[in-house]
Amino acid sequence: MGKKDKQRAPRSPAATVKKLIKAGKVKGRCCRSSSRCKKCPVLALRKAKSKFAAAA
């Protein structure tokens, strides 16, 4: 009786970011600082989109 979702890769960049938010790696909202922080969801989504584009 294991977790089924643990083995699957996220299907979209947004799903990847949601997973990171739930894990506490990324903040839930952007603080809109002039220079984006490391835990910014906007930057995380941008990185995830570029990784998905490179993989496809």
mmJSON file of the N, C-alpha and C atoms, coordinates in Angstrom:
{"data_MODEL":{"atom_site":{
"group_PDB":["ATOM","ATOM","ATOM","ATOM","ATOM","ATOM","ATOM","ATOM","ATOM","ATOM","ATOM","ATOM","ATOM","ATOM","ATOM","ATOM","ATOM","ATOM","ATOM","ATOM","ATOM","ATOM","ATOM","ATOM","ATOM","ATOM","ATOM","ATOM","ATOM","ATOM","ATOM","ATOM","ATOM","ATOM","ATOM","ATOM","ATOM","ATOM","ATOM","ATOM","ATOM","ATOM","ATOM","ATOM","ATOM","ATOM","ATOM","ATOM","ATOM","ATOM","ATOM","ATOM","ATOM","ATOM","ATOM","ATOM","ATOM","ATOM","ATOM","ATOM","ATOM","ATOM","ATOM","ATOM","ATOM","ATOM","ATOM","ATOM","ATOM","ATOM","ATOM","ATOM","ATOM","ATOM","ATOM","ATOM","ATOM","ATOM","ATOM","ATOM","ATOM","ATOM","ATOM","ATOM","ATOM","ATOM","ATOM","ATOM","ATOM","ATOM","ATOM","ATOM","ATOM","ATOM","ATOM","ATOM","ATOM","ATOM","ATOM","ATOM","ATOM","ATOM","ATOM","ATOM","ATOM","ATOM","ATOM","ATOM","ATOM","ATOM","ATOM","ATOM","ATOM","ATOM","ATOM","ATOM","ATOM","ATOM","ATOM","ATOM","ATOM","ATOM","ATOM","ATOM","ATOM","ATOM","ATOM","ATOM","ATOM","ATOM","ATOM","ATOM","ATOM","ATOM","ATOM","ATOM","ATOM","ATOM","ATOM","ATOM","ATOM","ATOM","ATOM","ATOM","ATOM","ATOM","ATOM","ATOM","ATOM","ATOM","ATOM","ATOM","ATOM","ATOM","ATOM","ATOM","ATOM","ATOM","ATOM","ATOM","ATOM","ATOM","ATOM","ATOM","ATOM","ATOM","ATOM","ATOM"],
"id":[1,2,3,4,5,6,7,8,9,10,11,12,13,14,15,16,17,18,19,20,21,22,23,24,25,26,27,28,29,30,31,32,33,34,35,36,37,38,39,40,41,42,43,44,45,46,47,48,49,50,51,52,53,54,55,56,57,58,59,60,61,62,63,64,65,66,67,68,69,70,71,72,73,74,75,76,77,78,79,80,81,82,83,84,85,86,87,88,89,90,91,92,93,94,95,96,97,98,99,100,101,102,103,104,105,106,107,108,109,110,111,112,113,114,115,116,117,118,119,120,121,122,123,124,125,126,127,128,129,130,131,132,133,134,135,136,137,138,139,140,141,142,143,144,145,146,147,148,149,150,151,152,153,154,155,156,157,158,159,160,161,162,163,164,165,166,167,168],
"type_symbol":["N","C","C","N","C","C","N","C","C","N","C","C","N","C","C","N","C","C","N","C","C","N","C","C","N","C","C","N","C","C","N","C","C","N","C","C","N","C","C","N","C","C","N","C","C","N","C","C","N","C","C","N","C","C","N","C","C","N","C","C","N","C","C","N","C","C","N","C","C","N","C","C","N","C","C","N","C","C","N","C","C","N","C","C","N","C","C","N","C","C","N","C","C","N","C","C","N","C","C","N","C","C","N","C","C","N","C","C","N","C","C","N","C","C","N","C","C","N","C","C","N","C","C","N","C","C","N","C","C","N","C","C","N","C","C","N","C","C","N","C","C","N","C","C","N","C","C","N","C","C","N","C","C","N","C","C","N","C","C","N","C","C","N","C","C","N","C","C"],
"label_atom_id":["N","CA","C","N","CA","C","N","CA","C","N","CA","C","N","CA","C","N","CA","C","N","CA","C","N","CA","C","N","CA","C","N","CA","C","N","CA","C","N","CA","C","N","CA","C","N","CA","C","N","CA","C","N","CA","C","N","CA","C","N","CA","C","N","CA","C","N","CA","C","N","CA","C","N","CA","C","N","CA","C","N","CA","C","N","CA","C","N","CA","C","N","CA","C","N","CA","C","N","CA","C","N","CA","C","N","CA","C","N","CA","C","N","CA","C","N","CA","C","N","CA","C","N","CA","C","N","CA","C","N","CA","C","N","CA","C","N","CA","C","N","CA","C","N","CA","C","N","CA","C","N","CA","C","N","CA","C","N","CA","C","N","CA","C","N","CA","C","N","CA","C","N","CA","C","N","CA","C","N","CA","C","N","CA","C","N","CA","C","N","CA","C","N","CA","C"],
"label_alt_id":[null,null,null,null,null,null,null,null,null,null,null,null,null,null,null,null,null,null,null,null,null,null,null,null,null,null,null,null,null,null,null,null,null,null,null,null,null,null,null,null,null,null,null,null,null,null,null,null,null,null,null,null,null,null,null,null,null,null,null,null,null,null,null,null,null,null,null,null,null,null,null,null,null,null,null,null,null,null,null,null,null,null,null,null,null,null,null,null,null,null,null,null,null,null,null,null,null,null,null,null,null,null,null,null,null,null,null,null,null,null,null,null,null,null,null,null,null,null,null,null,null,null,null,null,null,null,null,null,null,null,null,null,null,null,null,null,null,null,null,null,null,null,null,null,null,null,null,null,null,null,null,null,null,null,null,null,null,null,null,null,null,null,null,null,null,null,null,null],
"label_comp_id":["MET","MET","MET","GLY","GLY","GLY","LYS","LYS","LYS","LYS","LYS","LYS","ASP","ASP","ASP","LYS","LYS","LYS","GLN","GLN","GLN","ARG","ARG","ARG","ALA","ALA","ALA","PRO","PRO","PRO","ARG","ARG","ARG","SER","SER","SER","PRO","PRO","PRO","ALA","ALA","ALA","ALA","ALA","ALA","THR","THR","THR","VAL","VAL","VAL","LYS","LYS","LYS","LYS","LYS","LYS","LEU","LEU","LEU","ILE","ILE","ILE","LYS","LYS","LYS","ALA","ALA","ALA","GLY","GLY","GLY","LYS","LYS","LYS","VAL","VAL","VAL","LYS","LYS","LYS","GLY","GLY","GLY","ARG","ARG","ARG","CYS","CYS","CYS","CYS","CYS","CYS","ARG","ARG","ARG","SER","SER","SER","SER","SER","SER","SER","SER","SER","ARG","ARG","ARG","CYS","CYS","CYS","LYS","LYS","LYS","LYS","LYS","LYS","CYS","CYS","CYS","PRO","PRO","PRO","VAL","VAL","VAL","LEU","LEU","LEU","ALA","ALA","ALA","LEU","LEU","LEU","ARG","ARG","ARG","LYS","LYS","LYS","ALA","ALA","ALA","LYS","LYS","LYS","SER","SER","SER","LYS","LYS","LYS","PHE","PHE","PHE","ALA","ALA","ALA","ALA","ALA","ALA","ALA","ALA","ALA","ALA","ALA","ALA"],
"label_asym_id":["A","A","A","A","A","A","A","A","A","A","A","A","A","A","A","A","A","A","A","A","A","A","A","A","A","A","A","A","A","A","A","A","A","A","A","A","A","A","A","A","A","A","A","A","A","A","A","A","A","A","A","A","A","A","A","A","A","A","A","A","A","A","A","A","A","A","A","A","A","A","A","A","A","A","A","A","A","A","A","A","A","A","A","A","A","A","A","A","A","A","A","A","A","A","A","A","A","A","A","A","A","A","A","A","A","A","A","A","A","A","A","A","A","A","A","A","A","A","A","A","A","A","A","A","A","A","A","A","A","A","A","A","A","A","A","A","A","A","A","A","A","A","A","A","A","A","A","A","A","A","A","A","A","A","A","A","A","A","A","A","A","A","A","A","A","A","A","A"],
"label_entity_id":["1","1","1","1","1","1","1","1","1","1","1","1","1","1","1","1","1","1","1","1","1","1","1","1","1","1","1","1","1","1","1","1","1","1","1","1","1","1","1","1","1","1","1","1","1","1","1","1","1","1","1","1","1","1","1","1","1","1","1","1","1","1","1","1","1","1","1","1","1","1","1","1","1","1","1","1","1","1","1","1","1","1","1","1","1","1","1","1","1","1","1","1","1","1","1","1","1","1","1","1","1","1","1","1","1","1","1","1","1","1","1","1","1","1","1","1","1","1","1","1","1","1","1","1","1","1","1","1","1","1","1","1","1","1","1","1","1","1","1","1","1","1","1","1","1","1","1","1","1","1","1","1","1","1","1","1","1","1","1","1","1","1","1","1","1","1","1","1"],
"label_seq_id":[1,1,1,2,2,2,3,3,3,4,4,4,5,5,5,6,6,6,7,7,7,8,8,8,9,9,9,10,10,10,11,11,11,12,12,12,13,13,13,14,14,14,15,15,15,16,16,16,17,17,17,18,18,18,19,19,19,20,20,20,21,21,21,22,22,22,23,23,23,24,24,24,25,25,25,26,26,26,27,27,27,28,28,28,29,29,29,30,30,30,31,31,31,32,32,32,33,33,33,34,34,34,35,35,35,36,36,36,37,37,37,38,38,38,39,39,39,40,40,40,41,41,41,42,42,42,43,43,43,44,44,44,45,45,45,46,46,46,47,47,47,48,48,48,49,49,49,50,50,50,51,51,51,52,52,52,53,53,53,54,54,54,55,55,55,56,56,56],
"pdbx_PDB_ins_code":[null,null,null,null,null,null,null,null,null,null,null,null,null,null,null,null,null,null,null,null,null,null,null,null,null,null,null,null,null,null,null,null,null,null,null,null,null,null,null,null,null,null,null,null,null,null,null,null,null,null,null,null,null,null,null,null,null,null,null,null,null,null,null,null,null,null,null,null,null,null,null,null,null,null,null,null,null,null,null,null,null,null,null,null,null,null,null,null,null,null,null,null,null,null,null,null,null,null,null,null,null,null,null,null,null,null,null,null,null,null,null,null,null,null,null,null,null,null,null,null,null,null,null,null,null,null,null,null,null,null,null,null,null,null,null,null,null,null,null,null,null,null,null,null,null,null,null,null,null,null,null,null,null,null,null,null,null,null,null,null,null,null,null,null,null,null,null,null],
"Cartn_x":[0.822,0.0,0.876,1.517,2.364,1.647,2.321,1.76,1.994,0.934,1.029,1.625,1.33,1.784,3.279,3.917,5.34,6.181,5.744,6.522,6.271,5.156,4.814,5.472,5.858,6.39,5.207,5.315,4.236,3.967,2.719,2.316,2.471,2.599,2.715,3.641,4.128,4.961,4.227,2.942,2.155,2.058,1.934,1.864,3.197,4.285,5.606,5.726,5.272,5.353,4.442,3.254,2.347,2.988,3.695,4.383,5.483,6.211,7.269,6.697,5.543,4.893,4.475,3.901,3.45,4.621,5.771,6.962,7.661,7.262,7.869,9.11,9.383,10.564,10.315,9.041,8.653,7.52,7.483,6.416,5.113,4.006,2.701,2.394,2.917,2.679,3.981,4.002,5.169,5.137,6.279,6.344,6.599,6.776,6.954,8.145,9.198,10.397,11.057,11.822,12.421,13.342,14.14,14.917,14.254,13.829,13.06,13.871,13.196,13.892,14.018,14.762,15.007,13.755,12.819,11.623,10.416,10.672,9.603,8.878,7.548,6.809,6.846,7.015,7.084,8.339,9.467,10.71,10.672,10.044,9.947,9.14,8.058,7.236,8.015,8.783,9.587,10.632,11.278,12.277,11.63,10.454,9.763,9.348,8.888,8.484,9.669,10.818,11.995,12.474,12.366,12.764,11.827,10.51,9.558,9.778,10.108,10.361,11.628,12.637,13.886,13.697,12.845,12.621,11.784,10.954,10.064,10.734],
"Cartn_y":[-1.17,0.0,1.248,1.543,2.721,3.858,4.955,6.111,5.972,6.116,5.935,7.168,8.364,9.583,9.81,9.117,9.334,8.939,7.963,7.471,8.278,8.939,9.674,11.044,11.457,12.814,13.765,15.003,15.97,16.168,16.392,16.475,17.871,18.888,20.251,21.068,22.199,23.067,23.553,23.842,24.316,23.234,21.984,20.88,20.728,20.985,20.927,21.981,23.202,24.293,24.024,23.475,23.129,22.126,21.172,20.164,20.801,21.752,22.453,23.32,23.928,24.745,23.866,22.724,21.813,21.281,21.1,20.607,21.698,22.954,24.063,24.628,24.24,24.727,26.093,26.382,27.62,28.247,29.583,30.285,30.203,30.381,30.315,31.523,32.681,33.901,34.653,35.439,36.26,37.504,37.854,39.04,40.292,40.138,41.24,42.128,41.538,42.322,42.68,43.753,44.206,43.131,42.504,41.348,40.113,39.219,38.056,37.202,36.711,35.884,34.445,33.632,32.251,31.39,31.75,30.932,31.487,32.28,32.942,31.942,31.876,30.959,31.384,32.666,33.139,32.603,32.687,32.152,30.636,29.983,28.519,28.066,28.796,28.453,28.688,29.761,30.06,28.968,28.527,27.458,26.152,25.85,24.601,24.609,25.758,25.852,25.628,26.186,26.008,24.563,23.892,22.477,21.604,21.89,21.107,21.347,22.582,22.874,22.171,22.108,21.446,19.939,19.388,17.938,17.507,18.397,18.03,18.148],
"Cartn_z":[0.0,0.0,0.0,-1.122,-1.229,-1.923,-2.019,-2.699,-4.194,-4.974,-6.409,-7.093,-6.579,-7.23,-7.081,-6.176,-5.925,-7.135,-7.892,-9.019,-10.291,-10.387,-11.597,-11.625,-12.822,-13.002,-13.194,-12.752,-12.964,-14.455,-14.785,-16.182,-16.781,-15.941,-16.449,-15.559,-16.053,-15.221,-13.979,-14.111,-12.965,-11.895,-12.317,-11.36,-10.625,-11.341,-10.723,-9.633,-9.923,-8.956,-7.765,-8.012,-6.908,-5.968,-6.55,-5.746,-4.903,-5.484,-4.751,-3.627,-3.871,-2.843,-1.677,-1.99,-0.938,-0.121,-0.777,-0.088,0.715,0.519,1.254,0.593,-0.628,-1.338,-1.973,-2.267,-2.929,-2.121,-2.1,-1.381,-2.163,-1.477,-2.114,-2.976,-2.59,-3.36,-3.571,-4.619,-4.922,-4.04,-3.46,-2.606,-3.434,-4.731,-5.683,-5.339,-4.842,-4.575,-5.907,-5.917,-7.172,-7.755,-6.902,-7.353,-6.755,-7.586,-7.128,-6.157,-5.124,-4.136,-4.644,-3.931,-4.348,-4.268,-3.386,-3.194,-3.955,-4.969,-5.72,-6.628,-6.559,-7.43,-8.898,-9.154,-10.54,-11.207,-10.505,-11.055,-11.162,-10.185,-10.219,-11.436,-11.736,-12.898,-14.183,-14.25,-15.435,-15.664,-14.581,-14.692,-15.123,-14.557,-14.903,-16.368,-16.864,-18.258,-19.186,-18.816,-19.676,-19.667,-18.512,-18.434,-19.262,-19.217,-19.994,-21.488,-21.868,-23.282,-23.77,-22.902,-23.283,-23.377,-22.525,-22.529,-23.74,-24.24,-25.365,-26.712],
"occupancy":[1.0,1.0,1.0,1.0,1.0,1.0,1.0,1.0,1.0,1.0,1.0,1.0,1.0,1.0,1.0,1.0,1.0,1.0,1.0,1.0,1.0,1.0,1.0,1.0,1.0,1.0,1.0,1.0,1.0,1.0,1.0,1.0,1.0,1.0,1.0,1.0,1.0,1.0,1.0,1.0,1.0,1.0,1.0,1.0,1.0,1.0,1.0,1.0,1.0,1.0,1.0,1.0,1.0,1.0,1.0,1.0,1.0,1.0,1.0,1.0,1.0,1.0,1.0,1.0,1.0,1.0,1.0,1.0,1.0,1.0,1.0,1.0,1.0,1.0,1.0,1.0,1.0,1.0,1.0,1.0,1.0,1.0,1.0,1.0,1.0,1.0,1.0,1.0,1.0,1.0,1.0,1.0,1.0,1.0,1.0,1.0,1.0,1.0,1.0,1.0,1.0,1.0,1.0,1.0,1.0,1.0,1.0,1.0,1.0,1.0,1.0,1.0,1.0,1.0,1.0,1.0,1.0,1.0,1.0,1.0,1.0,1.0,1.0,1.0,1.0,1.0,1.0,1.0,1.0,1.0,1.0,1.0,1.0,1.0,1.0,1.0,1.0,1.0,1.0,1.0,1.0,1.0,1.0,1.0,1.0,1.0,1.0,1.0,1.0,1.0,1.0,1.0,1.0,1.0,1.0,1.0,1.0,1.0,1.0,1.0,1.0,1.0,1.0,1.0,1.0,1.0,1.0,1.0],
"B_iso_or_equiv":[0.0,0.0,0.0,0.0,0.0,0.0,0.0,0.0,0.0,0.0,0.0,0.0,0.0,0.0,0.0,0.0,0.0,0.0,0.0,0.0,0.0,0.0,0.0,0.0,0.0,0.0,0.0,0.0,0.0,0.0,0.0,0.0,0.0,0.0,0.0,0.0,0.0,0.0,0.0,0.0,0.0,0.0,0.0,0.0,0.0,0.0,0.0,0.0,0.0,0.0,0.0,0.0,0.0,0.0,0.0,0.0,0.0,0.0,0.0,0.0,0.0,0.0,0.0,0.0,0.0,0.0,0.0,0.0,0.0,0.0,0.0,0.0,0.0,0.0,0.0,0.0,0.0,0.0,0.0,0.0,0.0,0.0,0.0,0.0,0.0,0.0,0.0,0.0,0.0,0.0,0.0,0.0,0.0,0.0,0.0,0.0,0.0,0.0,0.0,0.0,0.0,0.0,0.0,0.0,0.0,0.0,0.0,0.0,0.0,0.0,0.0,0.0,0.0,0.0,0.0,0.0,0.0,0.0,0.0,0.0,0.0,0.0,0.0,0.0,0.0,0.0,0.0,0.0,0.0,0.0,0.0,0.0,0.0,0.0,0.0,0.0,0.0,0.0,0.0,0.0,0.0,0.0,0.0,0.0,0.0,0.0,0.0,0.0,0.0,0.0,0.0,0.0,0.0,0.0,0.0,0.0,0.0,0.0,0.0,0.0,0.0,0.0,0.0,0.0,0.0,0.0,0.0,0.0],
"pdbx_formal_charge":[null,null,null,null,null,null,null,null,null,null,null,null,null,null,null,null,null,null,null,null,null,null,null,null,null,null,null,null,null,null,null,null,null,null,null,null,null,null,null,null,null,null,null,null,null,null,null,null,null,null,null,null,null,null,null,null,null,null,null,null,null,null,null,null,null,null,null,null,null,null,null,null,null,null,null,null,null,null,null,null,null,null,null,null,null,null,null,null,null,null,null,null,null,null,null,null,null,null,null,null,null,null,null,null,null,null,null,null,null,null,null,null,null,null,null,null,null,null,null,null,null,null,null,null,null,null,null,null,null,null,null,null,null,null,null,null,null,null,null,null,null,null,null,null,null,null,null,null,null,null,null,null,null,null,null,null,null,null,null,null,null,null,null,null,null,null,null,null],
"auth_seq_id":[1,1,1,2,2,2,3,3,3,4,4,4,5,5,5,6,6,6,7,7,7,8,8,8,9,9,9,10,10,10,11,11,11,12,12,12,13,13,13,14,14,14,15,15,15,16,16,16,17,17,17,18,18,18,19,19,19,20,20,20,21,21,21,22,22,22,23,23,23,24,24,24,25,25,25,26,26,26,27,27,27,28,28,28,29,29,29,30,30,30,31,31,31,32,32,32,33,33,33,34,34,34,35,35,35,36,36,36,37,37,37,38,38,38,39,39,39,40,40,40,41,41,41,42,42,42,43,43,43,44,44,44,45,45,45,46,46,46,47,47,47,48,48,48,49,49,49,50,50,50,51,51,51,52,52,52,53,53,53,54,54,54,55,55,55,56,56,56],
"auth_comp_id":["MET","MET","MET","GLY","GLY","GLY","LYS","LYS","LYS","LYS","LYS","LYS","ASP","ASP","ASP","LYS","LYS","LYS","GLN","GLN","GLN","ARG","ARG","ARG","ALA","ALA","ALA","PRO","PRO","PRO","ARG","ARG","ARG","SER","SER","SER","PRO","PRO","PRO","ALA","ALA","ALA","ALA","ALA","ALA","THR","THR","THR","VAL","VAL","VAL","LYS","LYS","LYS","LYS","LYS","LYS","LEU","LEU","LEU","ILE","ILE","ILE","LYS","LYS","LYS","ALA","ALA","ALA","GLY","GLY","GLY","LYS","LYS","LYS","VAL","VAL","VAL","LYS","LYS","LYS","GLY","GLY","GLY","ARG","ARG","ARG","CYS","CYS","CYS","CYS","CYS","CYS","ARG","ARG","ARG","SER","SER","SER","SER","SER","SER","SER","SER","SER","ARG","ARG","ARG","CYS","CYS","CYS","LYS","LYS","LYS","LYS","LYS","LYS","CYS","CYS","CYS","PRO","PRO","PRO","VAL","VAL","VAL","LEU","LEU","LEU","ALA","ALA","ALA","LEU","LEU","LEU","ARG","ARG","ARG","LYS","LYS","LYS","ALA","ALA","ALA","LYS","LYS","LYS","SER","SER","SER","LYS","LYS","LYS","PHE","PHE","PHE","ALA","ALA","ALA","ALA","ALA","ALA","ALA","ALA","ALA","ALA","ALA","ALA"],
"auth_asym_id":["A","A","A","A","A","A","A","A","A","A","A","A","A","A","A","A","A","A","A","A","A","A","A","A","A","A","A","A","A","A","A","A","A","A","A","A","A","A","A","A","A","A","A","A","A","A","A","A","A","A","A","A","A","A","A","A","A","A","A","A","A","A","A","A","A","A","A","A","A","A","A","A","A","A","A","A","A","A","A","A","A","A","A","A","A","A","A","A","A","A","A","A","A","A","A","A","A","A","A","A","A","A","A","A","A","A","A","A","A","A","A","A","A","A","A","A","A","A","A","A","A","A","A","A","A","A","A","A","A","A","A","A","A","A","A","A","A","A","A","A","A","A","A","A","A","A","A","A","A","A","A","A","A","A","A","A","A","A","A","A","A","A","A","A","A","A","A","A"],
"auth_atom_id":["N","CA","C","N","CA","C","N","CA","C","N","CA","C","N","CA","C","N","CA","C","N","CA","C","N","CA","C","N","CA","C","N","CA","C","N","CA","C","N","CA","C","N","CA","C","N","CA","C","N","CA","C","N","CA","C","N","CA","C","N","CA","C","N","CA","C","N","CA","C","N","CA","C","N","CA","C","N","CA","C","N","CA","C","N","CA","C","N","CA","C","N","CA","C","N","CA","C","N","CA","C","N","CA","C","N","CA","C","N","CA","C","N","CA","C","N","CA","C","N","CA","C","N","CA","C","N","CA","C","N","CA","C","N","CA","C","N","CA","C","N","CA","C","N","CA","C","N","CA","C","N","CA","C","N","CA","C","N","CA","C","N","CA","C","N","CA","C","N","CA","C","N","CA","C","N","CA","C","N","CA","C","N","CA","C","N","CA","C","N","CA","C","N","CA","C"],
"pdbx_PDB_model_num":[1,1,1,1,1,1,1,1,1,1,1,1,1,1,1,1,1,1,1,1,1,1,1,1,1,1,1,1,1,1,1,1,1,1,1,1,1,1,1,1,1,1,1,1,1,1,1,1,1,1,1,1,1,1,1,1,1,1,1,1,1,1,1,1,1,1,1,1,1,1,1,1,1,1,1,1,1,1,1,1,1,1,1,1,1,1,1,1,1,1,1,1,1,1,1,1,1,1,1,1,1,1,1,1,1,1,1,1,1,1,1,1,1,1,1,1,1,1,1,1,1,1,1,1,1,1,1,1,1,1,1,1,1,1,1,1,1,1,1,1,1,1,1,1,1,1,1,1,1,1,1,1,1,1,1,1,1,1,1,1,1,1,1,1,1,1,1,1]
}}}
